[in-house]
Amino acid sequence: MFSKSKINDPIETPKTDESKATLPTAPKPSAPAPAAKPKAAPSVLSSDLTIKGNLETTGDIQVEGTVEGDIRAHLLTVGETATVRGEVVADDLVVNGRVVGRVRGLKVRLTSSARVEGDIIHKTIAIESGAHFEGSVQRNDDPLSQGNQAPKALPPSSDSGTA
């Protein structure tokens, strides 16, 4: 009948102070779990902007102005009013404007308003009717891994004279 064990004791309910309002409370949020990053909006370079230097991002860039330098991005859109003088490298590349330099991309698309002066190295390519293109086109399964390799130079001539 009398024991120190609480096994047989009735369950006690905590006493509340009735003067305080007893509203149901939501559980306290724990630290937020790291969620997948929401897709960021593309960086837009407006038509009145001129950049001298290289651009590199893992995100998306939309160029409407002038860039004098190389661009590397995930998705690169060269707008109709844009001019890029340098190498452009992207997973997905859409050219509506002018590019003077080498183009490398997994998926390259030249729209009818595109003007490209340079070589294109691609995995897949689409050139719309009306696009202006001067250069060579080369298919490559991994066009992005070529780095900044210059085109292979011809070996020196064996009959070179002295100057």
C-alpha positions as semicolon CSV with decimal commas, in nm:
position;residue;x (nm);y (nm);z (nm)
1;M;0,000;0,000;0,000
2;F;0,274;0,244;0,085
3;S;0,570;0,238;-0,146
4;K;0,825;0,483;-0,271
5;S;0,773;0,375;-0,628
6;K;0,565;0,616;-0,838
7;I;0,450;0,349;-1,077
8;N;0,112;0,317;-0,913
9;D;0,065;0,688;-0,846
10;P;-0,201;0,869;-1,045
11;I;-0,072;1,093;-1,324
12;E;-0,044;1,449;-1,209
13;T;-0,149;1,725;-1,443
14;P;0,045;2,047;-1,421
15;K;-0,136;2,316;-1,234
16;T;-0,205;2,631;-1,431
17;D;-0,254;2,977;-1,308
18;E;-0,608;3,057;-1,404
19;S;-0,538;3,428;-1,404
20;K;-0,331;3,386;-1,718
21;A;-0,506;3,328;-2,049
22;T;-0,450;2,980;-2,179
23;L;-0,429;3,011;-2,553
24;P;-0,299;2,730;-2,765
25;T;0,053;2,805;-2,874
26;A;0,223;2,694;-3,190
27;P;0,538;2,497;-3,146
28;K;0,852;2,706;-3,166
29;P;1,010;2,676;-3,507
30;S;1,339;2,499;-3,508
31;A;1,631;2,622;-3,712
32;P;1,530;2,625;-4,079
33;A;1,661;2,333;-4,273
34;P;1,880;2,430;-4,565
35;A;1,647;2,439;-4,861
36;A;1,735;2,440;-5,228
37;K;1,818;2,789;-5,347
38;P;1,540;2,950;-5,546
39;K;1,638;3,020;-5,904
40;A;1,784;3,368;-5,916
41;A;1,677;3,618;-6,178
42;P;1,930;3,681;-6,455
43;S;2,174;3,968;-6,420
44;V;2,077;4,227;-6,681
45;L;2,332;4,464;-6,831
46;S;2,126;4,751;-6,971
47;S;2,167;4,903;-7,317
48;D;2,339;5,218;-7,182
49;L;2,606;5,017;-6,998
50;T;2,959;4,951;-7,128
51;I;3,180;4,705;-6,943
52;K;3,552;4,660;-7,007
53;G;3,661;4,337;-6,842
54;N;3,566;3,974;-6,805
55;L;3,240;3,849;-6,655
56;E;3,201;3,510;-6,488
57;T;2,901;3,361;-6,309
58;T;2,733;3,028;-6,249
59;G;2,403;3,206;-6,303
60;D;2,237;3,374;-6,599
61;I;2,332;3,697;-6,776
62;Q;2,134;3,904;-7,022
63;V;2,347;4,157;-7,208
64;E;2,178;4,454;-7,373
65;G;2,478;4,691;-7,368
66;T;2,844;4,655;-7,468
67;V;3,098;4,417;-7,315
68;E;3,465;4,430;-7,412
69;G;3,592;4,111;-7,253
70;D;3,515;3,744;-7,210
71;I;3,187;3,619;-7,063
72;R;3,127;3,284;-6,891
73;A;2,778;3,199;-6,766
74;H;2,521;2,922;-6,734
75;L;2,266;3,092;-6,962
76;L;2,383;3,387;-7,167
77;T;2,144;3,596;-7,374
78;V;2,296;3,857;-7,602
79;G;2,019;4,107;-7,671
80;E;1,947;4,274;-8,005
81;T;2,112;4,600;-7,896
82;A;2,415;4,424;-7,744
83;T;2,773;4,394;-7,867
84;V;3,021;4,153;-7,709
85;R;3,389;4,169;-7,810
86;G;3,554;3,864;-7,660
87;E;3,502;3,494;-7,607
88;V;3,162;3,384;-7,481
89;V;3,121;3,050;-7,302
90;A;2,788;2,922;-7,175
91;D;2,591;2,605;-7,123
92;D;2,303;2,768;-7,308
93;L;2,366;3,065;-7,537
94;V;2,114;3,273;-7,732
95;V;2,254;3,541;-7,963
96;N;2,016;3,811;-8,081
97;G;2,281;4,082;-8,116
98;R;2,649;4,102;-8,213
99;V;2,939;3,887;-8,095
100;V;3,294;3,943;-8,217
101;G;3,499;3,653;-8,088
102;R;3,489;3,280;-8,029
103;V;3,162;3,124;-7,910
104;R;3,157;2,802;-7,706
105;G;2,842;2,641;-7,573
106;L;2,654;2,319;-7,518
107;K;2,346;2,469;-7,682
108;V;2,401;2,763;-7,918
109;R;2,118;2,947;-8,092
110;L;2,163;3,231;-8,340
111;T;1,837;3,412;-8,401
112;S;1,752;3,596;-8,723
113;S;1,895;3,922;-8,582
114;A;2,228;3,766;-8,472
115;R;2,563;3,888;-8,605
116;V;2,856;3,660;-8,512
117;E;3,214;3,713;-8,629
118;G;3,416;3,425;-8,491
119;D;3,433;3,050;-8,458
120;I;3,153;2,854;-8,290
121;I;3,230;2,538;-8,095
122;H;2,910;2,365;-7,985
123;K;2,735;2,044;-7,890
124;T;2,407;2,149;-8,054
125;I;2,344;2,454;-8,271
126;A;2,047;2,626;-8,431
127;I;2,089;2,908;-8,681
128;E;1,773;3,089;-8,789
129;S;1,727;3,224;-9,137
130;G;1,860;3,579;-9,158
131;A;2,140;3,534;-8,904
132;H;2,479;3,670;-9,015
133;F;2,775;3,445;-8,936
134;E;3,142;3,463;-9,038
135;G;3,370;3,192;-8,906
136;S;3,386;2,818;-8,867
137;V;3,151;2,583;-8,688
138;Q;3,283;2,282;-8,500
139;R;3,079;2,022;-8,315
140;N;3,229;1,894;-7,992
141;D;3,075;1,671;-7,724
142;D;3,231;1,888;-7,451
143;P;3,289;2,238;-7,590
144;L;3,317;2,395;-7,245
145;S;3,624;2,197;-7,138
146;Q;3,847;2,344;-7,404
147;G;3,944;2,633;-7,177
148;N;4,110;2,926;-7,341
149;Q;4,310;2,719;-7,586
150;A;4,423;2,909;-7,887
151;P;4,373;2,749;-8,226
152;K;4,653;2,508;-8,311
153;A;4,935;2,685;-8,490
154;L;5,092;2,540;-8,800
155;P;5,433;2,382;-8,744
156;P;5,726;2,598;-8,856
157;S;5,835;2,548;-9,213
158;S;6,137;2,320;-9,255
159;D;6,295;2,544;-9,519
160;S;6,311;2,856;-9,305
161;G;6,596;3,084;-9,393
162;T;6,796;3,322;-9,181
163;A;6,712;3,684;-9,158
